């Protein structure tokens, strides 16, 4: 049996895996997309992560990506219509674009 990796976690979520460079670029873009100002959500194997919680644990997430930790940020996406999406760390509702 092999140790779980970020790639294994991304396969479970069926999402393309962010590289460290992509993660840094996406993080610098901020809470909203640069085109359309849509709310962005960070995906981990544990659930969605709001931008405030990501900011609070940024160094931890960078370390996790560097070490291929399965609990690292896997992807970023726009929350288009899910009004029932909550951050798995702080339980805050994550804004949806069209709700």
KAWOBEL-V107673 format. One record per run of one state. SS is the DSSP state (a for helix, b for strand, c for the rest). FROM is the first residue (numbers start at 1). LEN is the number of residues. Records with the same first field share a line. If there is no record, write none. Layout:
SS: FROM-LEN  FROM-LEN
This chain:
c: 1-5  14-6  30-2  33-6  45-2  50-1  57-1  67-8  79-7  87-6  94-6
a: 6-8  20-10  51-6  58-9
b: 32-1  39-6  47-3  75-4  86-1  93-1
